[in-house]
Amino acid sequence: MNILEFLLPTPYFRNTAKLMVWTQIQHAKLLHPNASRVSVIAHSFGTYVIAQIFKEQFALKFHRIIFCGSVVRY
């Protein structure tokens, strides 16, 4: 995201970021199908994006998820 997209929290920009991260997760899983311990570390807006992905892809599994500076509700 660029600074303008980050400072204008519209659904379009948020969904674009979510789609981009979801695509990267799928790509990583395709490149490494036998990876057994995949973890996520997210900070700030990244915690929001990962949480939104989990709302839609609840069967998605990771070894560990670490949220730093989380904007997600407890």
mmCIF file of the N, C-alpha and C atoms, coordinates in Angstrom:
data_MODEL
# 
_entry.id   MODEL 
# 
loop_
_atom_site.group_PDB 
_atom_site.id 
_atom_site.type_symbol 
_atom_site.label_atom_id 
_atom_site.label_alt_id 
_atom_site.label_comp_id 
_atom_site.label_asym_id 
_atom_site.label_entity_id 
_atom_site.label_seq_id 
_atom_site.pdbx_PDB_ins_code 
_atom_site.Cartn_x 
_atom_site.Cartn_y 
_atom_site.Cartn_z 
_atom_site.occupancy 
_atom_site.B_iso_or_equiv 
_atom_site.pdbx_formal_charge 
_atom_site.auth_seq_id 
_atom_site.auth_comp_id 
_atom_site.auth_asym_id 
_atom_site.auth_atom_id 
_atom_site.pdbx_PDB_model_num 
ATOM 1   N N  . MET A 1 1  ? 0.841   -1.185  0.000  1.00 0.00 ? 1  MET A N  1 
ATOM 2   C CA . MET A 1 1  ? 0.000   0.000   0.000  1.00 0.00 ? 1  MET A CA 1 
ATOM 3   C C  . MET A 1 1  ? 0.879   1.239   0.000  1.00 0.00 ? 1  MET A C  1 
ATOM 4   N N  . ASN A 1 2  ? 0.411   2.237   -0.686 1.00 0.00 ? 2  ASN A N  1 
ATOM 5   C CA . ASN A 1 2  ? 1.102   3.509   -0.582 1.00 0.00 ? 2  ASN A CA 1 
ATOM 6   C C  . ASN A 1 2  ? 0.473   4.326   0.545  1.00 0.00 ? 2  ASN A C  1 
ATOM 7   N N  . ILE A 1 3  ? 1.069   5.455   0.861  1.00 0.00 ? 3  ILE A N  1 
ATOM 8   C CA . ILE A 1 3  ? 0.614   6.240   2.008  1.00 0.00 ? 3  ILE A CA 1 
ATOM 9   C C  . ILE A 1 3  ? -0.808  6.759   1.816  1.00 0.00 ? 3  ILE A C  1 
ATOM 10  N N  . LEU A 1 4  ? -1.179  7.119   0.599  1.00 0.00 ? 4  LEU A N  1 
ATOM 11  C CA . LEU A 1 4  ? -2.529  7.612   0.327  1.00 0.00 ? 4  LEU A CA 1 
ATOM 12  C C  . LEU A 1 4  ? -3.567  6.524   0.596  1.00 0.00 ? 4  LEU A C  1 
ATOM 13  N N  . GLU A 1 5  ? -3.301  5.324   0.114  1.00 0.00 ? 5  GLU A N  1 
ATOM 14  C CA . GLU A 1 5  ? -4.225  4.213   0.343  1.00 0.00 ? 5  GLU A CA 1 
ATOM 15  C C  . GLU A 1 5  ? -4.338  3.887   1.830  1.00 0.00 ? 5  GLU A C  1 
ATOM 16  N N  . PHE A 1 6  ? -3.224  3.985   2.554  1.00 0.00 ? 6  PHE A N  1 
ATOM 17  C CA . PHE A 1 6  ? -3.238  3.692   3.980  1.00 0.00 ? 6  PHE A CA 1 
ATOM 18  C C  . PHE A 1 6  ? -4.034  4.744   4.751  1.00 0.00 ? 6  PHE A C  1 
ATOM 19  N N  . LEU A 1 7  ? -3.898  6.004   4.367  1.00 0.00 ? 7  LEU A N  1 
ATOM 20  C CA . LEU A 1 7  ? -4.568  7.086   5.084  1.00 0.00 ? 7  LEU A CA 1 
ATOM 21  C C  . LEU A 1 7  ? -6.037  7.250   4.704  1.00 0.00 ? 7  LEU A C  1 
ATOM 22  N N  . LEU A 1 8  ? -6.447  6.659   3.588  1.00 0.00 ? 8  LEU A N  1 
ATOM 23  C CA . LEU A 1 8  ? -7.851  6.688   3.176  1.00 0.00 ? 8  LEU A CA 1 
ATOM 24  C C  . LEU A 1 8  ? -8.432  5.284   3.352  1.00 0.00 ? 8  LEU A C  1 
ATOM 25  N N  . PRO A 1 9  ? -8.924  4.983   4.533  1.00 0.00 ? 9  PRO A N  1 
ATOM 26  C CA . PRO A 1 9  ? -9.366  3.609   4.818  1.00 0.00 ? 9  PRO A CA 1 
ATOM 27  C C  . PRO A 1 9  ? -10.718 3.279   4.187  1.00 0.00 ? 9  PRO A C  1 
ATOM 28  N N  . THR A 1 10 ? -10.755 3.260   2.864  1.00 0.00 ? 10 THR A N  1 
ATOM 29  C CA . THR A 1 10 ? -11.989 2.910   2.167  1.00 0.00 ? 10 THR A CA 1 
ATOM 30  C C  . THR A 1 10 ? -12.047 1.400   1.954  1.00 0.00 ? 10 THR A C  1 
ATOM 31  N N  . PRO A 1 11 ? -13.232 0.863   1.831  1.00 0.00 ? 11 PRO A N  1 
ATOM 32  C CA . PRO A 1 11 ? -13.362 -0.581  1.599  1.00 0.00 ? 11 PRO A CA 1 
ATOM 33  C C  . PRO A 1 11 ? -12.598 -1.054  0.352  1.00 0.00 ? 11 PRO A C  1 
ATOM 34  N N  . TYR A 1 12 ? -12.537 -0.233  -0.668 1.00 0.00 ? 12 TYR A N  1 
ATOM 35  C CA . TYR A 1 12 ? -11.827 -0.626  -1.890 1.00 0.00 ? 12 TYR A CA 1 
ATOM 36  C C  . TYR A 1 12 ? -10.356 -0.911  -1.597 1.00 0.00 ? 12 TYR A C  1 
ATOM 37  N N  . PHE A 1 13 ? -9.680  0.018   -0.914 1.00 0.00 ? 13 PHE A N  1 
ATOM 38  C CA . PHE A 1 13 ? -8.256  -0.160  -0.619 1.00 0.00 ? 13 PHE A CA 1 
ATOM 39  C C  . PHE A 1 13 ? -8.029  -1.310  0.346  1.00 0.00 ? 13 PHE A C  1 
ATOM 40  N N  . ARG A 1 14 ? -8.911  -1.453  1.334  1.00 0.00 ? 14 ARG A N  1 
ATOM 41  C CA . ARG A 1 14 ? -8.768  -2.558  2.286  1.00 0.00 ? 14 ARG A CA 1 
ATOM 42  C C  . ARG A 1 14 ? -8.948  -3.897  1.591  1.00 0.00 ? 14 ARG A C  1 
ATOM 43  N N  . ASN A 1 15 ? -9.945  -4.004  0.724  1.00 0.00 ? 15 ASN A N  1 
ATOM 44  C CA . ASN A 1 15 ? -10.178 -5.257  0.003  1.00 0.00 ? 15 ASN A CA 1 
ATOM 45  C C  . ASN A 1 15 ? -9.047  -5.568  -0.964 1.00 0.00 ? 15 ASN A C  1 
ATOM 46  N N  . THR A 1 16 ? -8.480  -4.537  -1.568 1.00 0.00 ? 16 THR A N  1 
ATOM 47  C CA . THR A 1 16 ? -7.341  -4.738  -2.464 1.00 0.00 ? 16 THR A CA 1 
ATOM 48  C C  . THR A 1 16 ? -6.157  -5.313  -1.694 1.00 0.00 ? 16 THR A C  1 
ATOM 49  N N  . ALA A 1 17 ? -5.884  -4.758  -0.520 1.00 0.00 ? 17 ALA A N  1 
ATOM 50  C CA . ALA A 1 17 ? -4.784  -5.262  0.309  1.00 0.00 ? 17 ALA A CA 1 
ATOM 51  C C  . ALA A 1 17 ? -5.057  -6.701  0.738  1.00 0.00 ? 17 ALA A C  1 
ATOM 52  N N  . LYS A 1 18 ? -6.287  -6.979  1.147  1.00 0.00 ? 18 LYS A N  1 
ATOM 53  C CA . LYS A 1 18 ? -6.657  -8.332  1.578  1.00 0.00 ? 18 LYS A CA 1 
ATOM 54  C C  . LYS A 1 18 ? -6.484  -9.327  0.434  1.00 0.00 ? 18 LYS A C  1 
ATOM 55  N N  . LEU A 1 19 ? -6.925  -8.960  -0.755 1.00 0.00 ? 19 LEU A N  1 
ATOM 56  C CA . LEU A 1 19 ? -6.798  -9.847  -1.909 1.00 0.00 ? 19 LEU A CA 1 
ATOM 57  C C  . LEU A 1 19 ? -5.332  -10.093 -2.255 1.00 0.00 ? 19 LEU A C  1 
ATOM 58  N N  . MET A 1 20 ? -4.515  -9.065  -2.152 1.00 0.00 ? 20 MET A N  1 
ATOM 59  C CA . MET A 1 20 ? -3.102  -9.204  -2.461 1.00 0.00 ? 20 MET A CA 1 
ATOM 60  C C  . MET A 1 20 ? -2.423  -10.169 -1.472 1.00 0.00 ? 20 MET A C  1 
ATOM 61  N N  . VAL A 1 21 ? -2.726  -10.035 -0.186 1.00 0.00 ? 21 VAL A N  1 
ATOM 62  C CA . VAL A 1 21 ? -2.135  -10.930 0.813  1.00 0.00 ? 21 VAL A CA 1 
ATOM 63  C C  . VAL A 1 21 ? -2.662  -12.352 0.639  1.00 0.00 ? 21 VAL A C  1 
ATOM 64  N N  . TRP A 1 22 ? -3.951  -12.503 0.378  1.00 0.00 ? 22 TRP A N  1 
ATOM 65  C CA . TRP A 1 22 ? -4.535  -13.833 0.165  1.00 0.00 ? 22 TRP A CA 1 
ATOM 66  C C  . TRP A 1 22 ? -3.878  -14.513 -1.032 1.00 0.00 ? 22 TRP A C  1 
ATOM 67  N N  . THR A 1 23 ? -3.637  -13.764 -2.092 1.00 0.00 ? 23 THR A N  1 
ATOM 68  C CA . THR A 1 23 ? -2.966  -14.312 -3.273 1.00 0.00 ? 23 THR A CA 1 
ATOM 69  C C  . THR A 1 23 ? -1.551  -14.753 -2.930 1.00 0.00 ? 23 THR A C  1 
ATOM 70  N N  . GLN A 1 24 ? -0.845  -13.970 -2.121 1.00 0.00 ? 24 GLN A N  1 
ATOM 71  C CA . GLN A 1 24 ? 0.515   -14.330 -1.720 1.00 0.00 ? 24 GLN A CA 1 
ATOM 72  C C  . GLN A 1 24 ? 0.520   -15.584 -0.847 1.00 0.00 ? 24 GLN A C  1 
ATOM 73  N N  . ILE A 1 25 ? -0.466  -15.732 0.023  1.00 0.00 ? 25 ILE A N  1 
ATOM 74  C CA . ILE A 1 25 ? -0.557  -16.934 0.851  1.00 0.00 ? 25 ILE A CA 1 
ATOM 75  C C  . ILE A 1 25 ? -0.785  -18.164 -0.032 1.00 0.00 ? 25 ILE A C  1 
ATOM 76  N N  . GLN A 1 26 ? -1.715  -18.052 -0.969 1.00 0.00 ? 26 GLN A N  1 
ATOM 77  C CA . GLN A 1 26 ? -1.986  -19.176 -1.872 1.00 0.00 ? 26 GLN A CA 1 
ATOM 78  C C  . GLN A 1 26 ? -0.748  -19.521 -2.700 1.00 0.00 ? 26 GLN A C  1 
ATOM 79  N N  . HIS A 1 27 ? -0.053  -18.508 -3.181 1.00 0.00 ? 27 HIS A N  1 
ATOM 80  C CA . HIS A 1 27 ? 1.154   -18.722 -3.980 1.00 0.00 ? 27 HIS A CA 1 
ATOM 81  C C  . HIS A 1 27 ? 2.225   -19.436 -3.158 1.00 0.00 ? 27 HIS A C  1 
ATOM 82  N N  . ALA A 1 28 ? 2.429   -19.007 -1.923 1.00 0.00 ? 28 ALA A N  1 
ATOM 83  C CA . ALA A 1 28 ? 3.422   -19.644 -1.053 1.00 0.00 ? 28 ALA A CA 1 
ATOM 84  C C  . ALA A 1 28 ? 3.062   -21.104 -0.795 1.00 0.00 ? 28 ALA A C  1 
ATOM 85  N N  . LYS A 1 29 ? 1.770   -21.382 -0.604 1.00 0.00 ? 29 LYS A N  1 
ATOM 86  C CA . LYS A 1 29 ? 1.349   -22.773 -0.367 1.00 0.00 ? 29 LYS A CA 1 
ATOM 87  C C  . LYS A 1 29 ? 1.566   -23.642 -1.609 1.00 0.00 ? 29 LYS A C  1 
ATOM 88  N N  . LEU A 1 30 ? 1.368   -23.063 -2.792 1.00 0.00 ? 30 LEU A N  1 
ATOM 89  C CA . LEU A 1 30 ? 1.612   -23.813 -4.024 1.00 0.00 ? 30 LEU A CA 1 
ATOM 90  C C  . LEU A 1 30 ? 3.101   -24.079 -4.236 1.00 0.00 ? 30 LEU A C  1 
ATOM 91  N N  . LEU A 1 31 ? 3.930   -23.098 -3.906 1.00 0.00 ? 31 LEU A N  1 
ATOM 92  C CA . LEU A 1 31 ? 5.372   -23.269 -4.074 1.00 0.00 ? 31 LEU A CA 1 
ATOM 93  C C  . LEU A 1 31 ? 5.970   -24.252 -3.074 1.00 0.00 ? 31 LEU A C  1 
ATOM 94  N N  . HIS A 1 32 ? 5.355   -24.361 -1.907 1.00 0.00 ? 32 HIS A N  1 
ATOM 95  C CA . HIS A 1 32 ? 5.875   -25.213 -0.841 1.00 0.00 ? 32 HIS A CA 1 
ATOM 96  C C  . HIS A 1 32 ? 4.761   -26.112 -0.287 1.00 0.00 ? 32 HIS A C  1 
ATOM 97  N N  . PRO A 1 33 ? 4.288   -27.060 -1.095 1.00 0.00 ? 33 PRO A N  1 
ATOM 98  C CA . PRO A 1 33 ? 3.139   -27.880 -0.670 1.00 0.00 ? 33 PRO A CA 1 
ATOM 99  C C  . PRO A 1 33 ? 3.424   -28.768 0.534  1.00 0.00 ? 33 PRO A C  1 
ATOM 100 N N  . ASN A 1 34 ? 4.691   -29.086 0.789  1.00 0.00 ? 34 ASN A N  1 
ATOM 101 C CA . ASN A 1 34 ? 5.024   -29.978 1.899  1.00 0.00 ? 34 ASN A CA 1 
ATOM 102 C C  . ASN A 1 34 ? 5.442   -29.222 3.159  1.00 0.00 ? 34 ASN A C  1 
ATOM 103 N N  . ALA A 1 35 ? 5.336   -27.916 3.149  1.00 0.00 ? 35 ALA A N  1 
ATOM 104 C CA . ALA A 1 35 ? 5.699   -27.138 4.340  1.00 0.00 ? 35 ALA A CA 1 
ATOM 105 C C  . ALA A 1 35 ? 4.701   -27.448 5.452  1.00 0.00 ? 35 ALA A C  1 
ATOM 106 N N  . SER A 1 36 ? 5.214   -27.889 6.573  1.00 0.00 ? 36 SER A N  1 
ATOM 107 C CA . SER A 1 36 ? 4.315   -28.299 7.654  1.00 0.00 ? 36 SER A CA 1 
ATOM 108 C C  . SER A 1 36 ? 4.184   -27.242 8.747  1.00 0.00 ? 36 SER A C  1 
ATOM 109 N N  . ARG A 1 37 ? 5.103   -26.306 8.823  1.00 0.00 ? 37 ARG A N  1 
ATOM 110 C CA . ARG A 1 37 ? 5.074   -25.315 9.891  1.00 0.00 ? 37 ARG A CA 1 
ATOM 111 C C  . ARG A 1 37 ? 5.192   -23.909 9.307  1.00 0.00 ? 37 ARG A C  1 
ATOM 112 N N  . VAL A 1 38 ? 4.096   -23.405 8.823  1.00 0.00 ? 38 VAL A N  1 
ATOM 113 C CA . VAL A 1 38 ? 4.045   -22.053 8.263  1.00 0.00 ? 38 VAL A CA 1 
ATOM 114 C C  . VAL A 1 38 ? 3.435   -21.137 9.321  1.00 0.00 ? 38 VAL A C  1 
ATOM 115 N N  . SER A 1 39 ? 4.103   -20.021 9.579  1.00 0.00 ? 39 SER A N  1 
ATOM 116 C CA . SER A 1 39 ? 3.627   -19.066 10.580 1.00 0.00 ? 39 SER A CA 1 
ATOM 117 C C  . SER A 1 39 ? 3.423   -17.702 9.943  1.00 0.00 ? 39 SER A C  1 
ATOM 118 N N  . VAL A 1 40 ? 2.665   -16.854 10.625 1.00 0.00 ? 40 VAL A N  1 
ATOM 119 C CA . VAL A 1 40 ? 2.395   -15.487 10.170 1.00 0.00 ? 40 VAL A CA 1 
ATOM 120 C C  . VAL A 1 40 ? 2.781   -14.530 11.283 1.00 0.00 ? 40 VAL A C  1 
ATOM 121 N N  . ILE A 1 41 ? 3.499   -13.481 10.923 1.00 0.00 ? 41 ILE A N  1 
ATOM 122 C CA . ILE A 1 41 ? 3.773   -12.388 11.846 1.00 0.00 ? 41 ILE A CA 1 
ATOM 123 C C  . ILE A 1 41 ? 3.234   -11.133 11.184 1.00 0.00 ? 41 ILE A C  1 
ATOM 124 N N  . ALA A 1 42 ? 2.326   -10.439 11.862 1.00 0.00 ? 42 ALA A N  1 
ATOM 125 C CA . ALA A 1 42 ? 1.687   -9.257  11.276 1.00 0.00 ? 42 ALA A CA 1 
ATOM 126 C C  . ALA A 1 42 ? 1.720   -8.099  12.267 1.00 0.00 ? 42 ALA A C  1 
ATOM 127 N N  . HIS A 1 43 ? 1.827   -6.906  11.729 1.00 0.00 ? 43 HIS A N  1 
ATOM 128 C CA . HIS A 1 43 ? 1.855   -5.702  12.560 1.00 0.00 ? 43 HIS A CA 1 
ATOM 129 C C  . HIS A 1 43 ? 0.809   -4.720  12.040 1.00 0.00 ? 43 HIS A C  1 
ATOM 130 N N  . SER A 1 44 ? 0.096   -4.089  12.943 1.00 0.00 ? 44 SER A N  1 
ATOM 131 C CA . SER A 1 44 ? -0.826  -2.998  12.648 1.00 0.00 ? 44 SER A CA 1 
ATOM 132 C C  . SER A 1 44 ? -1.853  -3.390  11.584 1.00 0.00 ? 44 SER A C  1 
ATOM 133 N N  . PHE A 1 45 ? -1.808  -2.742  10.424 1.00 0.00 ? 45 PHE A N  1 
ATOM 134 C CA . PHE A 1 45 ? -2.794  -3.028  9.378  1.00 0.00 ? 45 PHE A CA 1 
ATOM 135 C C  . PHE A 1 45 ? -2.713  -4.483  8.914  1.00 0.00 ? 45 PHE A C  1 
ATOM 136 N N  . GLY A 1 46 ? -1.533  -5.072  9.008  1.00 0.00 ? 46 GLY A N  1 
ATOM 137 C CA . GLY A 1 46 ? -1.390  -6.488  8.649  1.00 0.00 ? 46 GLY A CA 1 
ATOM 138 C C  . GLY A 1 46 ? -2.224  -7.391  9.532  1.00 0.00 ? 46 GLY A C  1 
ATOM 139 N N  . THR A 1 47 ? -2.399  -7.008  10.799 1.00 0.00 ? 47 THR A N  1 
ATOM 140 C CA . THR A 1 47 ? -3.250  -7.807  11.683 1.00 0.00 ? 47 THR A CA 1 
ATOM 141 C C  . THR A 1 47 ? -4.702  -7.737  11.228 1.00 0.00 ? 47 THR A C  1 
ATOM 142 N N  . TYR A 1 48 ? -5.110  -6.559  10.772 1.00 0.00 ? 48 TYR A N  1 
ATOM 143 C CA . TYR A 1 48 ? -6.474  -6.392  10.252 1.00 0.00 ? 48 TYR A CA 1 
ATOM 144 C C  . TYR A 1 48 ? -6.668  -7.267  9.010  1.00 0.00 ? 48 TYR A C  1 
ATOM 145 N N  . VAL A 1 49 ? -5.703  -7.223  8.100  1.00 0.00 ? 49 VAL A N  1 
ATOM 146 C CA . VAL A 1 49 ? -5.812  -7.985  6.849  1.00 0.00 ? 49 VAL A CA 1 
ATOM 147 C C  . VAL A 1 49 ? -5.886  -9.480  7.133  1.00 0.00 ? 49 VAL A C  1 
ATOM 148 N N  . ILE A 1 50 ? -5.007  -9.976  7.981  1.00 0.00 ? 50 ILE A N  1 
ATOM 149 C CA . ILE A 1 50 ? -5.010  -11.407 8.304  1.00 0.00 ? 50 ILE A CA 1 
ATOM 150 C C  . ILE A 1 50 ? -6.316  -11.805 8.989  1.00 0.00 ? 50 ILE A C  1 
ATOM 151 N N  . ALA A 1 51 ? -6.804  -10.977 9.906  1.00 0.00 ? 51 ALA A N  1 
ATOM 152 C CA . ALA A 1 51 ? -8.067  -11.275 10.591 1.00 0.00 ? 51 ALA A CA 1 
ATOM 153 C C  . ALA A 1 51 ? -9.229  -11.324 9.599  1.00 0.00 ? 51 ALA A C  1 
ATOM 154 N N  . GLN A 1 52 ? -9.242  -10.425 8.633  1.00 0.00 ? 52 GLN A N  1 
ATOM 155 C CA . GLN A 1 52 ? -10.301 -10.421 7.623  1.00 0.00 ? 52 GLN A CA 1 
ATOM 156 C C  . GLN A 1 52 ? -10.218 -11.669 6.742  1.00 0.00 ? 52 GLN A C  1 
ATOM 157 N N  . ILE A 1 53 ? -9.007  -12.084 6.413  1.00 0.00 ? 53 ILE A N  1 
ATOM 158 C CA . ILE A 1 53 ? -8.840  -13.311 5.621  1.00 0.00 ? 53 ILE A CA 1 
ATOM 159 C C  . ILE A 1 53 ? -9.374  -14.510 6.403  1.00 0.00 ? 53 ILE A C  1 
ATOM 160 N N  . PHE A 1 54 ? -9.079  -14.568 7.706  1.00 0.00 ? 54 PHE A N  1 
ATOM 161 C CA . PHE A 1 54 ? -9.576  -15.675 8.522  1.00 0.00 ? 54 PHE A CA 1 
ATOM 162 C C  . PHE A 1 54 ? -11.091 -15.668 8.639  1.00 0.00 ? 54 PHE A C  1 
ATOM 163 N N  . LYS A 1 55 ? -11.713 -14.510 8.591  1.00 0.00 ? 55 LYS A N  1 
ATOM 164 C CA . LYS A 1 55 ? -13.180 -14.465 8.622  1.00 0.00 ? 55 LYS A CA 1 
ATOM 165 C C  . LYS A 1 55 ? -13.777 -15.172 7.415  1.00 0.00 ? 55 LYS A C  1 
ATOM 166 N N  . GLU A 1 56 ? -13.113 -15.054 6.280  1.00 0.00 ? 56 GLU A N  1 
ATOM 167 C CA . GLU A 1 56 ? -13.630 -15.650 5.042  1.00 0.00 ? 56 GLU A CA 1 
ATOM 168 C C  . GLU A 1 56 ? -13.077 -17.053 4.791  1.00 0.00 ? 56 GLU A C  1 
ATOM 169 N N  . GLN A 1 57 ? -11.862 -17.306 5.238  1.00 0.00 ? 57 GLN A N  1 
ATOM 170 C CA . GLN A 1 57 ? -11.178 -18.580 4.986  1.00 0.00 ? 57 GLN A CA 1 
ATOM 171 C C  . GLN A 1 57 ? -10.912 -19.270 6.322  1.00 0.00 ? 57 GLN A C  1 
ATOM 172 N N  . PHE A 1 58 ? -11.972 -19.604 7.037  1.00 0.00 ? 58 PHE A N  1 
ATOM 173 C CA . PHE A 1 58 ? -11.814 -20.122 8.399  1.00 0.00 ? 58 PHE A CA 1 
ATOM 174 C C  . PHE A 1 58 ? -11.142 -21.483 8.462  1.00 0.00 ? 58 PHE A C  1 
ATOM 175 N N  . ALA A 1 59 ? -11.005 -22.184 7.345  1.00 0.00 ? 59 ALA A N  1 
ATOM 176 C CA . ALA A 1 59 ? -10.323 -23.476 7.335  1.00 0.00 ? 59 ALA A CA 1 
ATOM 177 C C  . ALA A 1 59 ? -8.810  -23.310 7.153  1.00 0.00 ? 59 ALA A C  1 
ATOM 178 N N  . LEU A 1 60 ? -8.359  -22.094 6.931  1.00 0.00 ? 60 LEU A N  1 
ATOM 179 C CA . LEU A 1 60 ? -6.936  -21.803 6.761  1.00 0.00 ? 60 LEU A CA 1 
ATOM 180 C C  . LEU A 1 60 ? -6.207  -22.091 8.063  1.00 0.00 ? 60 LEU A C  1 
ATOM 181 N N  . LYS A 1 61 ? -5.055  -22.780 7.976  1.00 0.00 ? 61 LYS A N  1 
ATOM 182 C CA . LYS A 1 61 ? -4.320  -23.149 9.184  1.00 0.00 ? 61 LYS A CA 1 
ATOM 183 C C  . LYS A 1 61 ? -2.868  -22.695 9.082  1.00 0.00 ? 61 LYS A C  1 
ATOM 184 N N  . PHE A 1 62 ? -2.359  -22.222 10.217 1.00 0.00 ? 62 PHE A N  1 
ATOM 185 C CA . PHE A 1 62 ? -0.953  -21.859 10.341 1.00 0.00 ? 62 PHE A CA 1 
ATOM 186 C C  . PHE A 1 62 ? -0.414  -22.470 11.626 1.00 0.00 ? 62 PHE A C  1 
ATOM 187 N N  . HIS A 1 63 ? 0.881   -22.650 11.660 1.00 0.00 ? 63 HIS A N  1 
ATOM 188 C CA . HIS A 1 63 ? 1.522   -23.171 12.869 1.00 0.00 ? 63 HIS A CA 1 
ATOM 189 C C  . HIS A 1 63 ? 1.386   -22.164 14.008 1.00 0.00 ? 63 HIS A C  1 
ATOM 190 N N  . ARG A 1 64 ? 1.766   -20.925 13.730 1.00 0.00 ? 64 ARG A N  1 
ATOM 191 C CA . ARG A 1 64 ? 1.636   -19.852 14.721 1.00 0.00 ? 64 ARG A CA 1 
ATOM 192 C C  . ARG A 1 64 ? 1.230   -18.567 14.018 1.00 0.00 ? 64 ARG A C  1 
ATOM 193 N N  . ILE A 1 65 ? 0.505   -17.727 14.751 1.00 0.00 ? 65 ILE A N  1 
ATOM 194 C CA . ILE A 1 65 ? 0.136   -16.394 14.270 1.00 0.00 ? 65 ILE A CA 1 
ATOM 195 C C  . ILE A 1 65 ? 0.533   -15.413 15.369 1.00 0.00 ? 65 ILE A C  1 
ATOM 196 N N  . ILE A 1 66 ? 1.326   -14.431 15.006 1.00 0.00 ? 66 ILE A N  1 
ATOM 197 C CA . ILE A 1 66 ? 1.764   -13.419 15.965 1.00 0.00 ? 66 ILE A CA 1 
ATOM 198 C C  . ILE A 1 66 ? 1.283   -12.065 15.480 1.00 0.00 ? 66 ILE A C  1 
ATOM 199 N N  . PHE A 1 67 ? 0.481   -11.395 16.299 1.00 0.00 ? 67 PHE A N  1 
ATOM 200 C CA . PHE A 1 67 ? 0.008   -10.051 15.999 1.00 0.00 ? 67 PHE A CA 1 
ATOM 201 C C  . PHE A 1 67 ? 0.751   -9.061  16.900 1.00 0.00 ? 67 PHE A C  1 
ATOM 202 N N  . CYS A 1 68 ? 1.430   -8.112  16.304 1.00 0.00 ? 68 CYS A N  1 
ATOM 203 C CA . CYS A 1 68 ? 2.143   -7.063  17.028 1.00 0.00 ? 68 CYS A CA 1 
ATOM 204 C C  . CYS A 1 68 ? 1.471   -5.739  16.707 1.00 0.00 ? 68 CYS A C  1 
ATOM 205 N N  . GLY A 1 69 ? 1.202   -4.928  17.705 1.00 0.00 ? 69 GLY A N  1 
ATOM 206 C CA . GLY A 1 69 ? 0.519   -3.665  17.445 1.00 0.00 ? 69 GLY A CA 1 
ATOM 207 C C  . GLY A 1 69 ? -0.831  -3.914  16.809 1.00 0.00 ? 69 GLY A C  1 
ATOM 208 N N  . SER A 1 70 ? -1.542  -4.878  17.337 1.00 0.00 ? 70 SER A N  1 
ATOM 209 C CA . SER A 1 70 ? -2.780  -5.342  16.716 1.00 0.00 ? 70 SER A CA 1 
ATOM 210 C C  . SER A 1 70 ? -3.903  -4.307  16.779 1.00 0.00 ? 70 SER A C  1 
ATOM 211 N N  . VAL A 1 71 ? -4.648  -4.198  15.678 1.00 0.00 ? 71 VAL A N  1 
ATOM 212 C CA . VAL A 1 71 ? -5.832  -3.359  15.627 1.00 0.00 ? 71 VAL A CA 1 
ATOM 213 C C  . VAL A 1 71 ? -7.102  -4.211  15.690 1.00 0.00 ? 71 VAL A C  1 
ATOM 214 N N  . VAL A 1 72 ? -6.911  -5.521  15.920 1.00 0.00 ? 72 VAL A N  1 
ATOM 215 C CA . VAL A 1 72 ? -8.029  -6.464  15.961 1.00 0.00 ? 72 VAL A CA 1 
ATOM 216 C C  . VAL A 1 72 ? -8.546  -6.554  17.389 1.00 0.00 ? 72 VAL A C  1 
ATOM 217 N N  . ARG A 1 73 ? -9.855  -6.626  17.520 1.00 0.00 ? 73 ARG A N  1 
ATOM 218 C CA . ARG A 1 73 ? -10.448 -6.790  18.858 1.00 0.00 ? 73 ARG A CA 1 
ATOM 219 C C  . ARG A 1 73 ? -9.990  -8.073  19.495 1.00 0.00 ? 73 ARG A C  1 
ATOM 220 N N  . TYR A 1 74 ? -9.910  -8.065  20.821 1.00 0.00 ? 74 TYR A N  1 
ATOM 221 C CA . TYR A 1 74 ? -9.506  -9.234  21.579 1.00 0.00 ? 74 TYR A CA 1 
ATOM 222 C C  . TYR A 1 74 ? -10.494 -10.352 21.331 1.00 0.00 ? 74 TYR A C  1 
# 
